[in-house]
């Protein structure tokens, strides 16, 4: 939400996910983000890189037009 941007909450959530991923012996974290979502800049700041384009048919003529992003941990 725009009112929570810049408060550090997103980074805190990411750090929690990262901690859990490490506890579970994961080497990376992946996410999908819409290609036109401004959050891509935030994910880049966290170290995520685009690894794939993905179009997913979600039915009724709609698709998710996403980037798959990854950050090594």
N, C-alpha and C positions, 0 to 999 in steps of 0.2 A: 504494500500500500504506500502511496506517496507520502503519507504523514509519518511513516516509520523509516523512510529512506534517510540514510545519514546518521541513524541513531546507534549503529553498531549491532543491531539485532540480527541482521542477516549474517554477519560474520560470526556471531555467537552460535547461531544455528549450524553454520558450516563447520565450525570447530567441533561441535558436538557430534555431527555426522562423521567427521574425520576421525575423532577419537574412537567412536564405535567401529568404524571400518578397520582401524589399526588393531583394536581388540580382537577382531574377527579375521585377522591375517590377510586383509585385502591389500592389494598393491595400488589400487586406483579407485576413484569415484567417478561415475558417469552420470550425466543428466541430459534430458531433452529440453530444448528451449525453442520457442517459435522464432523463426528467422527474423521477424520484425519486432521482437521484444527488446526494449532498451536495457533489460537486465543482462544482456550479453556483455555489456561493458563491466558490470559488477563481477560477473563470473570470470572475465579475463583478469581483473585485478586479483582475484583469488588464485589465479594460476591455471585456470581451465583453458584448454585449447580445443578448437573445432576439429573433430576427427572424422565426421561423416555428415552428409545431408541425408535426411530421411523424410519421406512422405508416407503417412499412414492413413489409410482409409478408415474413418471412424463411423461410416454409415450415413445413409440419407443424403448422399451427395457431398458430405463434408470430409475434409482431410486435415491432418495436422502436418504442416510444412515446417519441419524442425531441423535444427542442428543437433547432433549428438556431440556433447563436450566431455572432456576427460581431464582430470588432474591426477598426477601421480602422487602417492603418499608414501 
